[in-house]
Amino acid sequence: MSDVQIVTGVIRSVQGALAVVTPSGRGDDQAPWPDVQDCRILTLTGGGGRAFLAMQAMAGDECLLLFVGEDKTSPYCLPCSVSAPSV
């Protein structure tokens, strides 16, 4: 199984299926994360590829960044709400 690291972030811009994302928090060296370029935006699918959740990611949307394997330079971006809902 590949090493996976998940980080929350905010989408800064979208160009086609790629996003520029500002990660939240700090890296292992305690320095702020730099913006991550060319994050591949994921779309959720199921039902043998017949069902999917279509959404248009936009600047300002929250997301999860999924860093998979040794290459931490090209993460996947999953647009979603990562804040606790208001009660």
JONORVEN-V195363 format. One record per residue. N is the residue number from 0. RES is the residue in three letters. OMEGA is omega in whole degrees, -180 to 180 (999 if undefined). Layout:
N_RES_OMEGA, N_RES_OMEGA
This chain:
0_MET_-179, 1_SER_174, 2_ASP_-180, 3_VAL_174, 4_GLN_-179, 5_ILE_-178, 6_VAL_174, 7_THR_179, 8_GLY_178, 9_VAL_178, 10_ILE_179, 11_ARG_178, 12_SER_180, 13_VAL_175, 14_GLN_-177, 15_GLY_-180, 16_ALA_-180, 17_LEU_180, 18_ALA_167, 19_VAL_-173, 20_VAL_171, 21_THR_179, 22_PRO_175, 23_SER_175, 24_GLY_-175, 25_ARG_178, 26_GLY_-179, 27_ASP_-180, 28_ASP_179, 29_GLN_175, 30_ALA_176, 31_PRO_178, 32_TRP_172, 33_PRO_174, 34_ASP_179, 35_VAL_-178, 36_GLN_171, 37_ASP_175, 38_CYS_179, 39_ARG_-178, 40_ILE_180, 41_LEU_173, 42_THR_180, 43_LEU_180, 44_THR_178, 45_GLY_177, 46_GLY_-180, 47_GLY_180, 48_GLY_-179, 49_ARG_-180, 50_ALA_178, 51_PHE_177, 52_LEU_-178, 53_ALA_176, 54_MET_178, 55_GLN_177, 56_ALA_-178, 57_MET_175, 58_ALA_-179, 59_GLY_178, 60_ASP_173, 61_GLU_-179, 62_CYS_168, 63_LEU_173, 64_LEU_-179, 65_LEU_177, 66_PHE_-174, 67_VAL_176, 68_GLY_-177, 69_GLU_-177, 70_ASP_-179, 71_LYS_-177, 72_THR_-177, 73_SER_-179, 74_PRO_171, 75_TYR_180, 76_CYS_178, 77_LEU_179, 78_PRO_179, 79_CYS_175, 80_SER_-180, 81_VAL_177, 82_SER_175, 83_ALA_180, 84_PRO_177, 85_SER_-180, 86_VAL_999
